[in-house]
Structure formats: C-alpha cells, structure tokens
Amino acid sequence: MRVVECNEYGGPEVLHLAERPIPATTPGTIRIRVHAAAVNPADTKLRQGMFDSVAPLNFPQILGYDVAGIIDDLGPGVTGFSPGARVFAMLDMLQRGAYAEYVLVPAAEIVPIPDALDFATAVAIPTGGLTGVQMIEEYAKPQANDIVLITGATGSVGRFAMYAAHRRGVHIVAAVRENQLDEARALGATETLILGAEGWSGADFKYVIDTVGGRAVADLCRHLRPDGAIFTAATTPIDPQDLTSTPVFVVVHNDPAKLRELSAAVAAGLLPVPIAQSLPLDQAPAAHRLVEQGGNGGKIVLAL
Ligand SMILES: NC(=O)c1ccc[n+]([C@@H]2O[C@H](COP(=O)([O-])OP(=O)(O)OC[C@H]3O[C@@H](n4cnc5c(N)ncnc54)[C@H](OP(=O)(O)O)[C@@H]3O)[C@@H](O)[C@H]2O)c1
C-alpha cells in the first residue's frame, strides 16, 4: 500500500511516499481502506519535532490521527460491522498512521459515517471536534448565561467549542480575525472582537476557552472573574504572569460515542464543517505547508 512517512524531523519536505505491506487484521480490529485523512496542526508540529520530549515519533513514522473510509476486512471476533460500510475514526494518539491506504482500528473505536456526509467532512470531525467539545463539556462546564470567551472560534477546534457552548445557552464572546467576524456570529457568538486589535470592556469572563495562545489572549485573560478558569489547547502558551488563574492545558482523548453524536449534528446541518482543500496523498508536503500558513478557512484533507 502507499503511505506517506517521514524518517526524520524537519520541514514538509521530510514527508515522502513509500510502499508498505497492507496490515493484516488482528483479533478485535477492523481494516479500513482509507479515503480521507485529516491534516491537523499537530501533524505539522510532530513533524517539526516540537513534541519530541513528550511524544517522540517512531521512525519511519506515518502521521495522521483522523481517517475516513470503507471497511475492508474484519479481524477475528469482530461482529456488528460489514465490509463495505462507510466509517471514520480517530487513531491512537501515540501510534498515528492515517496517511496510508489502509489502517487497522479497534472495532470499538469505529464510527459509521451518516449518509449525508462525505469522507472529507467526516474526517474533519475527530481531533478538532472532540477537543472543542471536551473543553466545554468536560473542563469548563459553563452554565446558561455564563460569559465565555472562545478564541479562534471559527477554527477546527473553536467551531466545535462554539457549538457545545451555544447549546448550553452560554453568552459567547468570540475572538477571531476581522474576516471571521460574520462566521463567528453565524456559529452562535453573542458578541465578537478582533483578537489582537480590540480589547474587552464588557463584564468579566467566567471561562476562557483558548485555541490560539500568546500575548493577545493573555491580555484578554486579565478580564477573568476571580472564580473563573482558563482552558487552552494551543501550543503557543499563555503567559500566566499577572493572571488570577493559571491556564490549564487540555489534551484531547478519543470518544467514539461523542463522534457518533457530533457526526449526526453535522449531518443534520447544526454546524458547518468547511473543507478548504482536498489534496492527493503525494501532496502531503503541500498540505502541511497550507496548515502551517493558516488562513485556509477550513480543513486541509488528504484524499486517497
Ligand atoms: N491539546 C490538544 O489536544 C489539541 C487538539 C487539537 C488541536 N490543538 C491545538 O489547538 C490549536 C488550534 O487547532 P485547530 O485545529 O483549531 O486549528 P485551525 O483550524 O487552524 O484553527 C485555528 C483558528 O485560530 C485562528 N487564529 C490563529 N492565530 C490567530 C491570531 N493570532 N489571531 C486571531 N485568530 C487566530 C485561525 O485563523 P487563520 O486560519 O486565519 O490563521 C483559525 O481560525 C492548534 O495549536 C492545535 O495544535 C490541540
């Protein structure tokens, strides 16, 4: 099978096509013929070596957490699934391996793709969607009318945080770029501000849900209630100096039941998940460059 792997840390050019044997199913696993793999910001940071001390790559490493495709083979003992079914999944955080024509996934982690969703949209859900929803539902747990700042609110993580917060009746202040203001309102923002260009003079935030990090977010975090809390998924840290609460770093975890719920919500049109570009597997370096540049307005996906 064709895969994209890297043998060293470095720039996008370290990603290259390679041939590997198609993996044989093992007890309890399902083999997926991959049709789409998401390119997440974490993939580019892993490739650069940013997480070498906590999550080193196992060279030759096939990157990628999120896959969507068709069930190709069932391992011994697997029931309740049929070859040919359209499915998606989030892969093991330490193994990865989505940039490949075939992957093995434990049957318990496979989620059916709703009929209304194509492979690209389904594959755009797991990492971004679970992170955003978990920041709201498992960490902050805001109540209706709590004032919550969400930064990068139209991004992959941010839009799912918006969805989960909006459903709870939260008073959302979305901090985004100027060209994202309308989209943030459409996603449920009660108020908006341009991150880095506008300050905040309204009532203090109960929670900050951050997907951007850095100085501009630290400035906004000074408007936190004394009983408030700051949750961040961003790799650019928020300097805690002079803040009343130390930012808590959130790490996403897999949750197939929640993926089922989120894919149903996306299929029902409850939140848009835009795809910026689908690129063929051999253009993985170009896909990484796009993610690193930002400004894409949606997910970058590898189509296989
Ligand atoms: N800890 C975890 O478990 C976990 C899980 C998933 C993601 N993450 C991290 O969370 C962050 C967001 O991921 P994502 O997938 O949501 O990325 P994304 O889809 O690129 O979304 C990021 C959003 O933030 C905006 N943004 C970036 N810098 C900004 C700035 N200075 N001012 C205003 N807006 C800014 C981006 O706008 P532009 O596109 O215009 O730049 C984009 O709308 C990344 O650092 C990622 O590595 C962490």
The ligand as an SDF file (V2000), in Angstrom:
LIG
                    3D

 48 52  0  0  0  0  0  0  0  0999 V2000
   -4.2090   19.9670   23.0610 N   0  0  0  0  0  0  0  0  0  0  0  0
   -4.8950   19.2270   22.2050 C   0  0  0  0  0  0  0  0  0  0  0  0
   -5.3000   18.1040   22.4950 O   0  0  0  0  0  0  0  0  0  0  0  0
   -5.1770   19.8080   20.8540 C   0  0  0  0  0  0  0  0  0  0  0  0
   -6.0840   19.1790   19.9810 C   0  0  0  0  0  0  0  0  0  0  0  0
   -6.3790   19.8040   18.7670 C   0  0  0  0  0  0  0  0  0  0  0  0
   -5.7440   20.9990   18.4360 C   0  0  0  0  0  0  0  0  0  0  0  0
   -4.8540   21.5330   19.2970 N   0  0  0  0  0  0  0  0  0  0  0  0
   -4.1840   22.8200   19.0070 C   0  0  0  0  0  0  0  0  0  0  0  0
   -5.2060   23.8210   19.0130 O   0  0  0  0  0  0  0  0  0  0  0  0
   -4.8430   24.8710   18.1060 C   0  0  0  0  0  0  0  0  0  0  0  0
   -5.9960   25.1040   17.1150 C   0  0  0  0  0  0  0  0  0  0  0  0
   -6.1670   23.9350   16.3230 O   0  0  0  0  0  0  0  0  0  0  0  0
   -7.2390   23.9240   15.1430 P   0  0  0  0  0  0  0  0  0  0  0  0
   -7.2080   22.5550   14.5720 O   0  0  0  0  0  0  0  0  0  0  0  0
   -8.4860   24.5270   15.5910 O   0  0  0  0  0  0  0  0  0  0  0  0
   -6.5340   24.9400   14.1110 O   0  0  0  0  0  0  0  0  0  0  0  0
   -7.2610   25.8070   12.9810 P   0  0  0  0  0  0  0  0  0  0  0  0
   -8.3640   25.0220   12.3750 O   0  0  0  0  0  0  0  0  0  0  0  0
   -6.1760   26.3450   12.1240 O   0  0  0  0  0  0  0  0  0  0  0  0
   -7.9690   26.9860   13.7920 O   0  0  0  0  0  0  0  0  0  0  0  0
   -7.2350   27.9900   14.4200 C   0  0  0  0  0  0  0  0  0  0  0  0
   -8.0550   29.2610   14.3120 C   0  0  0  0  0  0  0  0  0  0  0  0
   -7.4260   30.2980   15.0670 O   0  0  0  0  0  0  0  0  0  0  0  0
   -7.2010   31.4120   14.2120 C   0  0  0  0  0  0  0  0  0  0  0  0
   -6.0200   32.1250   14.6480 N   0  0  0  0  0  0  0  0  0  0  0  0
   -4.7440   31.6650   14.7080 C   0  0  0  0  0  0  0  0  0  0  0  0
   -3.9330   32.6280   15.1530 N   0  0  0  0  0  0  0  0  0  0  0  0
   -4.7050   33.7170   15.3640 C   0  0  0  0  0  0  0  0  0  0  0  0
   -4.4600   35.0400   15.8210 C   0  0  0  0  0  0  0  0  0  0  0  0
   -3.2220   35.4310   16.1620 N   0  0  0  0  0  0  0  0  0  0  0  0
   -5.4870   35.9040   15.9140 N   0  0  0  0  0  0  0  0  0  0  0  0
   -6.7400   35.5210   15.5910 C   0  0  0  0  0  0  0  0  0  0  0  0
   -7.0510   34.2780   15.1410 N   0  0  0  0  0  0  0  0  0  0  0  0
   -6.0340   33.3990   15.0480 C   0  0  0  0  0  0  0  0  0  0  0  0
   -7.0280   30.8210   12.8410 C   0  0  0  0  0  0  0  0  0  0  0  0
   -7.2340   31.7880   11.8340 O   0  0  0  0  0  0  0  0  0  0  0  0
   -6.3170   31.7010   10.4950 P   0  0  0  0  0  0  0  0  0  0  0  0
   -6.6320   30.3830    9.8710 O   0  0  0  0  0  0  0  0  0  0  0  0
   -6.7670   32.8740    9.7170 O   0  0  0  0  0  0  0  0  0  0  0  0
   -4.8890   31.7680   10.9830 O   0  0  0  0  0  0  0  0  0  0  0  0
   -8.1150   29.7450   12.8590 C   0  0  0  0  0  0  0  0  0  0  0  0
   -9.3850   30.2950   12.6080 O   0  0  0  0  0  0  0  0  0  0  0  0
   -3.5280   24.4210   17.4760 C   0  0  0  0  0  0  0  0  0  0  0  0
   -2.4550   24.9830   18.2100 O   0  0  0  0  0  0  0  0  0  0  0  0
   -3.5340   22.9190   17.6500 C   0  0  0  0  0  0  0  0  0  0  0  0
   -2.2350   22.3720   17.6300 O   0  0  0  0  0  0  0  0  0  0  0  0
   -4.5590   20.9680   20.4880 C   0  0  0  0  0  0  0  0  0  0  0  0
  1  2  1  0
  2  3  2  0
  2  4  1  0
  4  5  1  0
  4 48  2  0
  5  6  2  0
  6  7  1  0
  7  8  2  0
  8  9  1  0
  8 48  1  0
  9 10  1  0
  9 46  1  0
 10 11  1  0
 11 12  1  0
 11 44  1  0
 12 13  1  0
 13 14  1  0
 14 15  2  0
 14 16  1  0
 14 17  1  0
 17 18  1  0
 18 19  2  0
 18 20  1  0
 18 21  1  0
 21 22  1  0
 22 23  1  0
 23 24  1  0
 23 42  1  0
 24 25  1  0
 25 26  1  0
 25 36  1  0
 26 27  1  0
 26 35  1  0
 27 28  2  0
 28 29  1  0
 29 30  1  0
 29 35  2  0
 30 31  1  0
 30 32  2  0
 32 33  1  0
 33 34  2  0
 34 35  1  0
 36 37  1  0
 36 42  1  0
 37 38  1  0
 38 39  2  0
 38 40  1  0
 38 41  1  0
 42 43  1  0
 44 45  1  0
 44 46  1  0
 46 47  1  0
M  CHG  2   8   1  16  -1
M  END
$$$$
